[in-house]
Amino acid sequence: MAELAFRVPGRFRRGKYQKDELREVESAVEIIKLICRNFGLNDLGASSVLDVGCGCKLVQAILDRQLPIGRYVGVDVYRDLIDFLQSNVSDPRFKFHVLNAHNEMYNLEGEPLSAATRLPVEEHSFDIICLFSVFTHLAPHDYVAMLQLLRRYIKPDGRILFSLFVNETTDGGYGFIDAYGKSLLQHMKGSDELKATYAEKLKNYVVPDFKDYFPAEPLKVAMYSREHALRLVQGTGWEIESLNDPEKAIQHYMICKPV
């Protein structure tokens, strides 16, 4: 593996490429490119970014690749990770904070999210708020609360971008449901009877508003119907600009502006 300028211990890396640090950084570079592309930016050099559920990969990519950033604030429920970042990132453009919010997957002892939840940052001070692999693990009431509480931190002309799981197949084939369907069909390979049964079930399937896809692992995959994902934004202080299909580096993602 090529040597990275800023290394992060494996225990702090929770992403898809947890065991491949270089690939994790490369995927973060693609995410940053996606942000810039969607917001008409060449880079983030003039942007103030709030990354909620930050993990470490965007920070690592920015530092390792020396990517431009105006201001970056990372917030996460993982206290040990935040302690590590606070101790090892001396660049004054970066700040990190713990959000002790309850989550069935990541932080059982945390405090419930609500519209009144506060972050230790200045209100109306961010051009971009991003959340990657956060709404993918939020139940509906926390989906709404997260949007409500973050509304106070965006600038009037800012945008929020967040990834989520949407219960639908896509033309590109990068979504969770796409992968699940391919896996199922592979399992049924050679069995016309099973395929016919599966096709019949699909014909009669009604997509639920919300499904905790793996109940034995609560909120590992928080799956929303397209309609419900859009409906939950109403009344949170945001207006939907787009709900976008998955790409190689991201699941479905939504972009909203403040009302």
C-alpha positions as protocol buffer text, in pm:
chain_id: "A"
residue {
  index: 1
  type: MET
  ca { x: 0 y: 0 z: 0 }
}
residue {
  index: 2
  type: ALA
  ca { x: 124 y: 349 z: -82 }
}
residue {
  index: 3
  type: GLU
  ca { x: 224 y: 543 z: 228 }
}
residue {
  index: 4
  type: LEU
  ca { x: -41 y: 785 z: 351 }
}
residue {
  index: 5
  type: ALA
  ca { x: 53 y: 1121 z: 498 }
}
residue {
  index: 6
  type: PHE
  ca { x: -210 y: 1089 z: 773 }
}
residue {
  index: 7
  type: ARG
  ca { x: -275 y: 742 z: 913 }
}
residue {
  index: 8
  type: VAL
  ca { x: -580 y: 637 z: 1113 }
}
residue {
  index: 9
  type: PRO
  ca { x: -582 y: 322 z: 1330 }
}
residue {
  index: 10
  type: GLY
  ca { x: -810 y: 49 z: 1198 }
}
residue {
  index: 11
  type: ARG
  ca { x: -1036 y: 54 z: 1505 }
}
residue {
  index: 12
  type: PHE
  ca { x: -1154 y: 404 z: 1408 }
}
residue {
  index: 13
  type: ARG
  ca { x: -1238 y: 318 z: 1047 }
}
residue {
  index: 14
  type: ARG
  ca { x: -1596 y: 194 z: 1012 }
}
residue {
  index: 15
  type: GLY
  ca { x: -1649 y: 239 z: 640 }
}
residue {
  index: 16
  type: LYS
  ca { x: -1698 y: -9 z: 360 }
}
residue {
  index: 17
  type: TYR
  ca { x: -1320 y: -37 z: 310 }
}
residue {
  index: 18
  type: GLN
  ca { x: -1233 y: -62 z: 677 }
}
residue {
  index: 19
  type: LYS
  ca { x: -945 y: -301 z: 610 }
}
residue {
  index: 20
  type: ASP
  ca { x: -810 y: -111 z: 309 }
}
residue {
  index: 21
  type: GLU
  ca { x: -703 y: 235 z: 423 }
}
residue {
  index: 22
  type: LEU
  ca { x: -587 y: 355 z: 83 }
}
residue {
  index: 23
  type: ARG
  ca { x: -909 y: 251 z: -86 }
}
residue {
  index: 24
  type: GLU
  ca { x: -1103 y: 425 z: 193 }
}
residue {
  index: 25
  type: VAL
  ca { x: -918 y: 747 z: 116 }
}
residue {
  index: 26
  type: GLU
  ca { x: -981 y: 707 z: -257 }
}
residue {
  index: 27
  type: SER
  ca { x: -1354 y: 660 z: -194 }
}
residue {
  index: 28
  type: ALA
  ca { x: -1353 y: 978 z: 18 }
}
residue {
  index: 29
  type: VAL
  ca { x: -1190 y: 1171 z: -268 }
}
residue {
  index: 30
  type: GLU
  ca { x: -1476 y: 1055 z: -492 }
}
residue {
  index: 31
  type: ILE
  ca { x: -1729 y: 1176 z: -233 }
}
residue {
  index: 32
  type: ILE
  ca { x: -1563 y: 1519 z: -222 }
}
residue {
  index: 33
  type: LYS
  ca { x: -1575 y: 1534 z: -602 }
}
residue {
  index: 34
  type: LEU
  ca { x: -1945 y: 1445 z: -585 }
}
residue {
  index: 35
  type: ILE
  ca { x: -2011 y: 1728 z: -340 }
}
residue {
  index: 36
  type: CYS
  ca { x: -1828 y: 1977 z: -561 }
}
residue {
  index: 37
  type: ARG
  ca { x: -2004 y: 1854 z: -876 }
}
residue {
  index: 38
  type: ASN
  ca { x: -2349 y: 1888 z: -724 }
}
residue {
  index: 39
  type: PHE
  ca { x: -2283 y: 2234 z: -584 }
}
residue {
  index: 40
  type: GLY
  ca { x: -2104 y: 2372 z: -891 }
}
residue {
  index: 41
  type: LEU
  ca { x: -1767 y: 2405 z: -715 }
}
residue {
  index: 42
  type: ASN
  ca { x: -1414 y: 2341 z: -836 }
}
residue {
  index: 43
  type: ASP
  ca { x: -1311 y: 2255 z: -481 }
}
residue {
  index: 44
  type: LEU
  ca { x: -1403 y: 2323 z: -117 }
}
residue {
  index: 45
  type: GLY
  ca { x: -1140 y: 2592 z: -69 }
}
residue {
  index: 46
  type: ALA
  ca { x: -1395 y: 2866 z: 0 }
}
residue {
  index: 47
  type: SER
  ca { x: -1652 y: 2646 z: 178 }
}
residue {
  index: 48
  type: SER
  ca { x: -1741 y: 2598 z: 541 }
}
residue {
  index: 49
  type: VAL
  ca { x: -1839 y: 2231 z: 583 }
}
residue {
  index: 50
  type: LEU
  ca { x: -2021 y: 2058 z: 868 }
}
residue {
  index: 51
  type: ASP
  ca { x: -1977 y: 1680 z: 843 }
}
residue {
  index: 52
  type: VAL
  ca { x: -2218 y: 1499 z: 1078 }
}
residue {
  index: 53
  type: GLY
  ca { x: -2132 y: 1138 z: 1149 }
}
residue {
  index: 54
  type: CYS
  ca { x: -1795 y: 1237 z: 1014 }
}
residue {
  index: 55
  type: GLY
  ca { x: -1590 y: 926 z: 1083 }
}
residue {
  index: 56
  type: CYS
  ca { x: -1240 y: 991 z: 960 }
}
residue {
  index: 57
  type: LYS
  ca { x: -1224 y: 933 z: 586 }
}
residue {
  index: 58
  type: LEU
  ca { x: -1302 y: 1283 z: 455 }
}
residue {
  index: 59
  type: VAL
  ca { x: -1052 y: 1433 z: 699 }
}
residue {
  index: 60
  type: GLN
  ca { x: -794 y: 1177 z: 599 }
}
residue {
  index: 61
  type: ALA
  ca { x: -852 y: 1239 z: 227 }
}
residue {
  index: 62
  type: ILE
  ca { x: -828 y: 1618 z: 262 }
}
residue {
  index: 63
  type: LEU
  ca { x: -506 y: 1596 z: 463 }
}
residue {
  index: 64
  type: ASP
  ca { x: -344 y: 1318 z: 261 }
}
residue {
  index: 65
  type: ARG
  ca { x: -423 y: 1462 z: -82 }
}
residue {
  index: 66
  type: GLN
  ca { x: -381 y: 1823 z: 35 }
}
residue {
  index: 67
  type: LEU
  ca { x: -726 y: 1911 z: -94 }
}
residue {
  index: 68
  type: PRO
  ca { x: -849 y: 2269 z: -48 }
}
residue {
  index: 69
  type: ILE
  ca { x: -1089 y: 2329 z: 242 }
}
residue {
  index: 70
  type: GLY
  ca { x: -1209 y: 2654 z: 390 }
}
residue {
  index: 71
  type: ARG
  ca { x: -1336 y: 2525 z: 725 }
}
residue {
  index: 72
  type: TYR
  ca { x: -1427 y: 2174 z: 832 }
}
residue {
  index: 73
  type: VAL
  ca { x: -1617 y: 2073 z: 1146 }
}
residue {
  index: 74
  type: GLY
  ca { x: -1662 y: 1702 z: 1211 }
}
residue {
  index: 75
  type: VAL
  ca { x: -1923 y: 1568 z: 1454 }
}
residue {
  index: 76
  type: ASP
  ca { x: -1961 y: 1204 z: 1555 }
}
residue {
  index: 77
  type: VAL
  ca { x: -2110 y: 986 z: 1831 }
}
residue {
  index: 78
  type: TYR
  ca { x: -1783 y: 787 z: 1851 }
}
residue {
  index: 79
  type: ARG
  ca { x: -1601 y: 962 z: 2135 }
}
residue {
  index: 80
  type: ASP
  ca { x: -1272 y: 773 z: 2102 }
}
residue {
  index: 81
  type: LEU
  ca { x: -1251 y: 869 z: 1734 }
}
residue {
  index: 82
  type: ILE
  ca { x: -1315 y: 1236 z: 1812 }
}
residue {
  index: 83
  type: ASP
  ca { x: -1048 y: 1223 z: 2084 }
}
residue {
  index: 84
  type: PHE
  ca { x: -803 y: 1079 z: 1830 }
}
residue {
  index: 85
  type: LEU
  ca { x: -880 y: 1347 z: 1571 }
}
residue {
  index: 86
  type: GLN
  ca { x: -860 y: 1628 z: 1826 }
}
residue {
  index: 87
  type: SER
  ca { x: -520 y: 1500 z: 1939 }
}
residue {
  index: 88
  type: ASN
  ca { x: -373 y: 1431 z: 1595 }
}
residue {
  index: 89
  type: VAL
  ca { x: -508 y: 1702 z: 1362 }
}
residue {
  index: 90
  type: SER
  ca { x: -340 y: 2034 z: 1439 }
}
residue {
  index: 91
  type: ASP
  ca { x: -454 y: 2219 z: 1126 }
}
residue {
  index: 92
  type: PRO
  ca { x: -662 y: 2519 z: 1249 }
}
residue {
  index: 93
  type: ARG
  ca { x: -915 y: 2474 z: 967 }
}
residue {
  index: 94
  type: PHE
  ca { x: -1040 y: 2158 z: 1139 }
}
residue {
  index: 95
  type: LYS
  ca { x: -1253 y: 2121 z: 1453 }
}
residue {
  index: 96
  type: PHE
  ca { x: -1412 y: 1806 z: 1597 }
}
residue {
  index: 97
  type: HIS
  ca { x: -1696 y: 1755 z: 1845 }
}
residue {
  index: 98
  type: VAL
  ca { x: -1881 y: 1466 z: 2007 }
}
residue {
  index: 99
  type: LEU
  ca { x: -2257 y: 1442 z: 1959 }
}
residue {
  index: 100
  type: ASN
  ca { x: -2383 y: 1208 z: 2230 }
}
residue {
  index: 101
  type: ALA
  ca { x: -2697 y: 1108 z: 2039 }
}
residue {
  index: 102
  type: HIS
  ca { x: -2877 y: 778 z: 2086 }
}
residue {
  index: 103
  type: ASN
  ca { x: -2862 y: 530 z: 1799 }
}
residue {
  index: 104
  type: GLU
  ca { x: -2963 y: 164 z: 1806 }
}
residue {
  index: 105
  type: MET
  ca { x: -2658 y: 67 z: 1603 }
}
residue {
  index: 106
  type: TYR
  ca { x: -2382 y: 298 z: 1721 }
}
residue {
  index: 107
  type: ASN
  ca { x: -2464 y: 461 z: 2056 }
}
residue {
  index: 108
  type: LEU
  ca { x: -2722 y: 291 z: 2278 }
}
residue {
  index: 109
  type: GLU
  ca { x: -2639 y: 506 z: 2581 }
}
residue {
  index: 110
  type: GLY
  ca { x: -2676 y: 840 z: 2401 }
}
residue {
  index: 111
  type: GLU
  ca { x: -2942 y: 1106 z: 2450 }
}
residue {
  index: 112
  type: PRO
  ca { x: -3249 y: 1103 z: 2222 }
}
residue {
  index: 113
  type: LEU
  ca { x: -3230 y: 1328 z: 1919 }
}
residue {
  index: 114
  type: SER
  ca { x: -3482 y: 1610 z: 1895 }
}
residue {
  index: 115
  type: ALA
  ca { x: -3534 y: 1941 z: 1720 }
}
residue {
  index: 116
  type: ALA
  ca { x: -3393 y: 2101 z: 2037 }
}
residue {
  index: 117
  type: THR
  ca { x: -3060 y: 1912 z: 2020 }
}
residue {
  index: 118
  type: ARG
  ca { x: -2774 y: 2159 z: 1997 }
}
residue {
  index: 119
  type: LEU
  ca { x: -2425 y: 2133 z: 1848 }
}
residue {
  index: 120
  type: PRO
  ca { x: -2133 y: 2332 z: 1991 }
}
residue {
  index: 121
  type: VAL
  ca { x: -2097 y: 2540 z: 1674 }
}
residue {
  index: 122
  type: GLU
  ca { x: -2217 y: 2879 z: 1555 }
}
residue {
  index: 123
  type: GLU
  ca { x: -2562 y: 2890 z: 1400 }
}
residue {
  index: 124
  type: HIS
  ca { x: -2610 y: 2981 z: 1031 }
}
residue {
  index: 125
  type: SER
  ca { x: -2236 y: 2941 z: 969 }
}
residue {
  index: 126
  type: PHE
  ca { x: -2203 y: 2655 z: 717 }
}
residue {
  index: 127
  type: ASP
  ca { x: -2221 y: 2656 z: 339 }
}
residue {
  index: 128
  type: ILE
  ca { x: -2249 y: 2277 z: 324 }
}
residue {
  index: 129
  type: ILE
  ca { x: -2381 y: 2021 z: 570 }
}
residue {
  index: 130
  type: CYS
  ca { x: -2314 y: 1661 z: 472 }
}
residue {
  index: 131
  type: LEU
  ca { x: -2406 y: 1328 z: 627 }
}
residue {
  index: 132
  type: PHE
  ca { x: -2273 y: 1007 z: 477 }
}
residue {
  index: 133
  type: SER
  ca { x: -2391 y: 674 z: 620 }
}
residue {
  index: 134
  type: VAL
  ca { x: -2599 y: 850 z: 886 }
}
residue {
  index: 135
  type: PHE
  ca { x: -2958 y: 854 z: 756 }
}
residue {
  index: 136
  type: THR
  ca { x: -2884 y: 499 z: 640 }
}
residue {
  index: 137
  type: HIS
  ca { x: -2899 y: 409 z: 1012 }
}
residue {
  index: 138
  type: LEU
  ca { x: -3176 y: 642 z: 1133 }
}
residue {
  index: 139
  type: ALA
  ca { x: -3531 y: 544 z: 1227 }
}
residue {
  index: 140
  type: PRO
  ca { x: -3804 y: 780 z: 1096 }
}
residue {
  index: 141
  type: HIS
  ca { x: -3836 y: 992 z: 1412 }
}
residue {
  index: 142
  type: ASP
  ca { x: -3459 y: 1053 z: 1413 }
}
residue {
  index: 143
  type: TYR
  ca { x: -3463 y: 1122 z: 1038 }
}
residue {
  index: 144
  type: VAL
  ca { x: -3698 y: 1414 z: 1109 }
}
residue {
  index: 145
  type: ALA
  ca { x: -3517 y: 1529 z: 1424 }
}
residue {
  index: 146
  type: MET
  ca { x: -3180 y: 1535 z: 1247 }
}
residue {
  index: 147
  type: LEU
  ca { x: -3312 y: 1757 z: 970 }
}
residue {
  index: 148
  type: GLN
  ca { x: -3482 y: 1988 z: 1220 }
}
residue {
  index: 149
  type: LEU
  ca { x: -3178 y: 2033 z: 1444 }
}
residue {
  index: 150
  type: LEU
  ca { x: -2937 y: 2089 z: 1154 }
}
residue {
  index: 151
  type: ARG
  ca { x: -3154 y: 2358 z: 998 }
}
residue {
  index: 152
  type: ARG
  ca { x: -3022 y: 2621 z: 1240 }
}
residue {
  index: 153
  type: TYR
  ca { x: -2659 y: 2571 z: 1130 }
}
residue {
  index: 154
  type: ILE
  ca { x: -2692 y: 2630 z: 755 }
}
residue {
  index: 155
  type: LYS
  ca { x: -2635 y: 2966 z: 587 }
}
residue {
  index: 156
  type: PRO
  ca { x: -2938 y: 3107 z: 399 }
}
residue {
  index: 157
  type: ASP
  ca { x: -2785 y: 3006 z: 65 }
}
residue {
  index: 158
  type: GLY
  ca { x: -2632 y: 2680 z: 189 }
}
residue {
  index: 159
  type: ARG
  ca { x: -2724 y: 2319 z: 110 }
}
residue {
  index: 160
  type: ILE
  ca { x: -2746 y: 1986 z: 290 }
}
residue {
  index: 161
  type: LEU
  ca { x: -2652 y: 1657 z: 122 }
}
residue {
  index: 162
  type: PHE
  ca { x: -2713 y: 1319 z: 283 }
}
residue {
  index: 163
  type: SER
  ca { x: -2707 y: 956 z: 175 }
}
residue {
  index: 164
  type: LEU
  ca { x: -2989 y: 714 z: 251 }
}
residue {
  index: 165
  type: PHE
  ca { x: -3126 y: 373 z: 154 }
}
residue {
  index: 166
  type: VAL
  ca { x: -3426 y: 388 z: -80 }
}
residue {
  index: 167
  type: ASN
  ca { x: -3630 y: 74 z: -142 }
}
residue {
  index: 168
  type: GLU
  ca { x: -3616 y: 63 z: -520 }
}
residue {
  index: 169
  type: THR
  ca { x: -3408 y: -71 z: -805 }
}
residue {
  index: 170
  type: THR
  ca { x: -3210 y: 172 z: -1020 }
}
residue {
  index: 171
  type: ASP
  ca { x: -3082 y: 185 z: -1375 }
}
residue {
  index: 172
  type: GLY
  ca { x: -2721 y: 218 z: -1260 }
}
residue {
  index: 173
  type: GLY
  ca { x: -2741 y: -89 z: -1039 }
}
residue {
  index: 174
  type: TYR
  ca { x: -2540 y: 59 z: -749 }
}
residue {
  index: 175
  type: GLY
  ca { x: -2816 y: 58 z: -486 }
}
residue {
  index: 176
  type: PHE
  ca { x: -2864 y: -178 z: -194 }
}
residue {
  index: 177
  type: ILE
  ca { x: -3181 y: -324 z: -347 }
}
residue {
  index: 178
  type: ASP
  ca { x: -2999 y: -374 z: -678 }
}
residue {
  index: 179
  type: ALA
  ca { x: -2726 y: -574 z: -504 }
}
residue {
  index: 180
  type: TYR
  ca { x: -2978 y: -769 z: -296 }
}
residue {
  index: 181
  type: GLY
  ca { x: -3175 y: -864 z: -608 }
}
residue {
  index: 182
  type: LYS
  ca { x: -2862 y: -977 z: -793 }
}
residue {
  index: 183
  type: SER
  ca { x: -2757 y: -1188 z: -498 }
}
residue {
  index: 184
  type: LEU
  ca { x: -3098 y: -1350 z: -475 }
}
residue {
  index: 185
  type: LEU
  ca { x: -3108 y: -1429 z: -845 }
}
residue {
  index: 186
  type: GLN
  ca { x: -2761 y: -1579 z: -825 }
}
residue {
  index: 187
  type: HIS
  ca { x: -2882 y: -1799 z: -538 }
}
residue {
  index: 188
  type: MET
  ca { x: -3173 y: -1916 z: -755 }
}
residue {
  index: 189
  type: LYS
  ca { x: -2953 y: -1984 z: -1057 }
}
residue {
  index: 190
  type: GLY
  ca { x: -3080 y: -2283 z: -1250 }
}
residue {
  index: 191
  type: SER
  ca { x: -3415 y: -2302 z: -1072 }
}
residue {
  index: 192
  type: ASP
  ca { x: -3695 y: -2179 z: -1298 }
}
residue {
  index: 193
  type: GLU
  ca { x: -3950 y: -2258 z: -1028 }
}
residue {
  index: 194
  type: LEU
  ca { x: -3780 y: -2035 z: -771 }
}
residue {
  index: 195
  type: LYS
  ca { x: -3742 y: -1756 z: -1025 }
}
residue {
  index: 196
  type: ALA
  ca { x: -4109 y: -1775 z: -1114 }
}
residue {
  index: 197
  type: THR
  ca { x: -4205 y: -1760 z: -746 }
}
residue {
  index: 198
  type: TYR
  ca { x: -3976 y: -1460 z: -693 }
}
residue {
  index: 199
  type: ALA
  ca { x: -4122 y: -1280 z: -997 }
}
residue {
  index: 200
  type: GLU
  ca { x: -4475 y: -1337 z: -867 }
}
residue {
  index: 201
  type: LYS
  ca { x: -4385 y: -1200 z: -525 }
}
residue {
  index: 202
  type: LEU
  ca { x: -4228 y: -892 z: -681 }
}
residue {
  index: 203
  type: LYS
  ca { x: -4545 y: -831 z: -882 }
}
residue {
  index: 204
  type: ASN
  ca { x: -4753 y: -816 z: -564 }
}
residue {
  index: 205
  type: TYR
  ca { x: -4498 y: -645 z: -341 }
}
residue {
  index: 206
  type: VAL
  ca { x: -4603 y: -320 z: -175 }
}
residue {
  index: 207
  type: VAL
  ca { x: -4304 y: -113 z: -65 }
}
residue {
  index: 208
  type: PRO
  ca { x: -4340 y: -23 z: 306 }
}
residue {
  index: 209
  type: ASP
  ca { x: -4276 y: 334 z: 418 }
}
residue {
  index: 210
  type: PHE
  ca { x: -3990 y: 211 z: 636 }
}
residue {
  index: 211
  type: LYS
  ca { x: -3819 y: -121 z: 693 }
}
residue {
  index: 212
  type: ASP
  ca { x: -3544 y: -205 z: 939 }
}
residue {
  index: 213
  type: TYR
  ca { x: -3394 y: -451 z: 693 }
}
residue {
  index: 214
  type: PHE
  ca { x: -3205 y: -670 z: 939 }
}
residue {
  index: 215
  type: PRO
  ca { x: -3401 y: -666 z: 1269 }
}
residue {
  index: 216
  type: ALA
  ca { x: -3137 y: -880 z: 1443 }
}
residue {
  index: 217
  type: GLU
  ca { x: -2892 y: -593 z: 1378 }
}
residue {
  index: 218
  type: PRO
  ca { x: -3109 y: -288 z: 1447 }
}
residue {
  index: 219
  type: LEU
  ca { x: -3073 y: -5 z: 1195 }
}
residue {
  index: 220
  type: LYS
  ca { x: -2783 y: -164 z: 1011 }
}
residue {
  index: 221
  type: VAL
  ca { x: -2993 y: -88 z: 702 }
}
residue {
  index: 222
  type: ALA
  ca { x: -3269 y: 171 z: 756 }
}
residue {
  index: 223
  type: MET
  ca { x: -3469 y: 140 z: 434 }
}
residue {
  index: 224
  type: TYR
  ca { x: -3722 y: 400 z: 315 }
}
residue {
  index: 225
  type: SER
  ca { x: -3970 y: 410 z: 32 }
}
residue {
  index: 226
  type: ARG
  ca { x: -3904 y: 699 z: -204 }
}
residue {
  index: 227
  type: GLU
  ca { x: -4236 y: 861 z: -110 }
}
residue {
  index: 228
  type: HIS
  ca { x: -4174 y: 839 z: 265 }
}
residue {
  index: 229
  type: ALA
  ca { x: -3815 y: 964 z: 237 }
}
residue {
  index: 230
  type: LEU
  ca { x: -3946 y: 1274 z: 57 }
}
residue {
  index: 231
  type: ARG
  ca { x: -4250 y: 1318 z: 282 }
}
residue {
  index: 232
  type: LEU
  ca { x: -4044 y: 1321 z: 603 }
}
residue {
  index: 233
  type: VAL
  ca { x: -3861 y: 1635 z: 489 }
}
residue {
  index: 234
  type: GLN
  ca { x: -4185 y: 1835 z: 497 }
}
residue {
  index: 235
  type: GLY
  ca { x: -4204 y: 2073 z: 792 }
}
residue {
  index: 236
  type: THR
  ca { x: -3838 y: 2037 z: 890 }
}
residue {
  index: 237
  type: GLY
  ca { x: -3728 y: 2373 z: 750 }
}
residue {
  index: 238
  type: TRP
  ca { x: -3582 y: 2227 z: 433 }
}
residue {
  index: 239
  type: GLU
  ca { x: -3695 y: 2217 z: 71 }
}
residue {
  index: 240
  type: ILE
  ca { x: -3597 y: 1921 z: -146 }
}
residue {
  index: 241
  type: GLU
  ca { x: -3390 y: 1998 z: -453 }
}
residue {
  index: 242
  type: SER
  ca { x: -3325 y: 1641 z: -565 }
}
residue {
  index: 243
  type: LEU
  ca { x: -3324 y: 1276 z: -466 }
}
residue {
  index: 244
  type: ASN
  ca { x: -3047 y: 1114 z: -669 }
}
residue {
  index: 245
  type: ASP
  ca { x: -2979 y: 756 z: -772 }
}
residue {
  index: 246
  type: PRO
  ca { x: -2682 y: 570 z: -623 }
}
residue {
  index: 247
  type: GLU
  ca { x: -2338 y: 602 z: -775 }
}
residue {
  index: 248
  type: LYS
  ca { x: -2027 y: 392 z: -728 }
}
residue {
  index: 249
  type: ALA
  ca { x: -1919 y: 589 z: -420 }
}
residue {
  index: 250
  type: ILE
  ca { x: -2260 y: 649 z: -258 }
}
residue {
  index: 251
  type: GLN
  ca { x: -2611 y: 514 z: -210 }
}
residue {
  index: 252
  type: HIS
  ca { x: -2914 y: 729 z: -292 }
}
residue {
  index: 253
  type: TYR
  ca { x: -2852 y: 1086 z: -181 }
}
residue {
  index: 254
  type: MET
  ca { x: -3077 y: 1384 z: -123 }
}
residue {
  index: 255
  type: ILE
  ca { x: -2996 y: 1753 z: -157 }
}
residue {
  index: 256
  type: CYS
  ca { x: -3207 y: 2016 z: 22 }
}
residue {
  index: 257
  type: LYS
  ca { x: -3194 y: 2390 z: 70 }
}
residue {
  index: 258
  type: PRO
  ca { x: -3322 y: 2588 z: 369 }
}
residue {
  index: 259
  type: VAL
  ca { x: -3676 y: 2724 z: 348 }
}
